[in-house]
Amino acid sequence: MRIEILGMGCSKCRNLHENVVKAAEEAGVSAEIIKVEDISKIMEYGVMITPALVINGEVRSTGKVVSVDEIKKWI
């Protein structure tokens, strides 16, 4: 599983990353978790508001910090 956190490194982006790591651990899922800070790569997903969460190439959330429980539902 590939999970990407799209954002420029703001506090919301860091919080989302922490939630993704925790969700993967709690769900017992092995995932490649990647931070994407390159604006051109972020734009390739059509994302205009960060942070954004992409799971296996599908944008799941933009503009907010998703809860651990919500992330677990998606993974």
Buried (B, 14 or more C-beta within 10 A) or exposed (E): EEBBBBBEEEEBBBBBBEBBBEBBEEBEEEBEBEBBEEEEEBEEBEBEEBBBBBBEEEBBBBEBBBEBEBBBEBB
